Amino acid sequence: MKHFDILIVGAGPAGLAAAHAAAAKGAHVGIIDDNPLAGGQIWRGGPEQQTDPRAPELWQALRRADNIEFLQQTRVMYAPQPQHLLVQTPDAAHTLHYKKLILATGARERLLPFPGWTLPGVTGAGGLQALSKGGYPLQGKRVVVAGTGPLLLAAAATLKSKGAHIVAIIEQANTLALAGFAFGLLATPSKITQALQLASQLRGVPYLRDSYVHSAHGDGTLQSIQVQRGVARDQETLQCDYLACGYGLLPNVELAQALGCATTQRDSQTTVAIDEWQRTSVEDIYCAGEGTGIGGVDLALAEGRIAGLAASGDKQQAKELFSHRAGWQKFAARLARAFALRPALRTLAGDDTIVCRCEDVCHGELRTHTAWRSAKLQTRCGMGPCQGRICGGATEVLYGWRPDAVRMPISPTRISSIIN
Amino acid sequence: MPDQLINLCIDARNVSVPAGVTVAAAIAMNGSGITRLSVGGHARAPLCGMGVCQECRVTINGRSHQLSCQTLCADGMNVVTAGEVAA
């Protein structure tokens, strides 16, 4: 069994910042991540590859430290006893012991069902961006990027750089909300620079505001989509090879819940409840980054650093970062307000539209249920291998209910990892 | 070494892909991109790209239910998808 003073789950910006801060205090640090390379989603493919200079700087500092151990392609299964985690790699299983645990499990996309969304060729927005960074072939492909939030612009810019032809970017937020958000960027000048860079990379790409994908069509794979623009009477048809569609981000709170950490509702998200030191309701467990509420890379870096310092006992230094964190928390709140989902998105799924993709459960079977539990018991919704992580975000928007508990193991686990 | 090639086998076909490419990408480079069939028999392809949705599951070296979006191609790897069944 391996022992760590501080064990961190997630090697994105929050996890790396926490590791850097904790290692500088002399702690023996371990970082678990389920991807082949560190960086999380925003720095996917390795921090040394990123244009954001903070990524390679942080990475070099971490590589120089001899008290940090990276455990890549490693997933947490469950806690066999307090301060222990059972983890699984593609080939083996191990138990890790920690004194303090920092959860930096990031976020996933909220994916909403609409007719045709299960066709091959329909992906998440960040989803296709992530796939493209892993070499997914997009050269010359016609791609529509749709959904909501600033991620659409970042995803479109990445896909374009990989050779895709971006047919259009379709944003459900209306002009007024977008103008308000743009005005709010005055408080965060670095975001204006970023926005201008994206705008220049995406010059000539149609940006359709106040619009959303109504349905996707194709014989076997995606061929076209129908787009609703505002309250126009007729829909537009766009031909495309890929539709990258995501409706914002959802905090990954499942591991925290499995460990008994309390959650709270904030900006209509379920988030891990924390105090000013990033401590959860469970002794010796901290949480930083998107798990505490969607806020982006800057907030994640600040929270990670505070968590790393607080977990290693330097509250004084952690406190110096509080005002910096507060600034980015305001940005997060503006983000949530501007890109709130329009009610029409709840009405897209037809009775024969699949909502739970693991178990092929349709909207018509689910819409009469009043709670997650009864839907699960009677339809198998959420009982497949994603364990409700995709359909739970959809049922929350469609019906107002989502998974009410986490089952262990929290990821599909080999029998041999449990019985050895 | 971006110009290094990895040789692997996808659905009984020998293919070469650049080093650093995921199995999900290699499947899309060499066919329809379909990874699995749903419980209702419908073809599915990667969705979330980040190891959450489980749509990209394939069999790698005889081990089923491996996430192709989080696995890098390696020399001699044997990948089986549901693509041929779906076609």
Contacts between the chains, C-beta under 8 A, distances in Angstrom:
chain1	res1	chain2	res2	distance
A	34	B	51	5.5
A	34	B	70	6.2
A	35	B	50	7.9
A	35	B	51	7.0
A	35	B	70	5.7
A	36	B	70	6.8
A	36	B	71	7.3
A	36	B	72	4.9
A	41	B	50	6.0
A	73	B	70	7.2
A	90	B	63	7.9
A	90	B	66	7.2
A	90	B	71	7.2
A	108	B	48	6.4
A	108	B	50	6.7
A	108	B	52	4.8
A	109	B	48	6.3
A	111	B	47	7.0
A	111	B	48	7.2
A	111	B	53	7.7
A	118	B	38	7.4
A	118	B	42	6.4
A	118	B	44	6.7
A	120	B	32	6.8
A	120	B	33	5.8
A	120	B	34	5.5
A	120	B	43	5.7
A	120	B	44	6.5
A	120	B	45	3.6
A	121	B	33	7.6
A	121	B	45	6.8
A	122	B	47	7.4
A	123	B	45	7.8
A	123	B	46	6.5
A	123	B	47	5.5
A	123	B	48	7.6
A	123	B	49	6.5
A	124	B	47	6.2
A	124	B	48	5.2
A	124	B	49	6.3
A	126	B	49	7.0
A	126	B	50	7.4
A	127	B	46	7.3
A	127	B	47	5.9
A	127	B	48	4.8
A	127	B	49	3.8
A	127	B	50	6.9
A	128	B	49	6.5
A	129	B	49	7.2
A	130	B	48	7.8
A	130	B	49	3.4
A	130	B	50	5.1
A	130	B	69	7.3
A	131	B	22	7.5
A	131	B	24	6.2
A	131	B	25	6.8
A	131	B	46	5.8
A	131	B	49	4.2
A	131	B	69	6.4
A	134	B	21	6.5
A	134	B	22	3.6
A	134	B	24	6.5
A	134	B	25	5.1
A	134	B	49	7.6
A	134	B	69	6.6
A	134	B	72	8.0
A	135	B	17	7.1
A	135	B	18	6.7
A	135	B	20	6.7
A	135	B	21	3.5
A	135	B	22	6.1
A	135	B	25	3.8
A	135	B	26	7.6
A	135	B	29	7.7
A	136	B	22	7.5
A	136	B	24	6.7
A	136	B	25	4.4
A	136	B	28	5.6
A	136	B	46	7.8
A	136	B	49	8.0
A	137	B	25	6.7
A	137	B	28	5.5
A	137	B	29	4.9
A	220	B	32	7.9
A	220	B	43	6.8
A	220	B	86	7.9
A	221	B	32	6.6
A	221	B	33	7.7
A	221	B	43	7.9
A	221	B	45	7.8
A	357	B	38	6.9
A	357	B	44	7.3
A	357	B	47	7.5
A	357	B	53	7.0
A	357	B	55	6.6
A	358	B	39	7.6
A	358	B	54	6.4
A	359	B	39	6.0
A	360	B	38	5.2
A	360	B	39	5.1
A	360	B	40	4.0
A	360	B	42	7.3
A	384	B	39	7.9
A	384	B	54	7.1
A	385	B	54	4.3
A	385	B	57	7.5
A	385	B	65	7.2
A	386	B	52	6.3
A	386	B	53	5.4
A	386	B	54	4.7
A	389	B	52	5.2
A	389	B	53	7.4
A	390	B	47	7.5
A	390	B	48	7.1
A	390	B	52	6.8
A	390	B	53	5.0
A	412	B	54	7.4
A	412	B	65	6.3
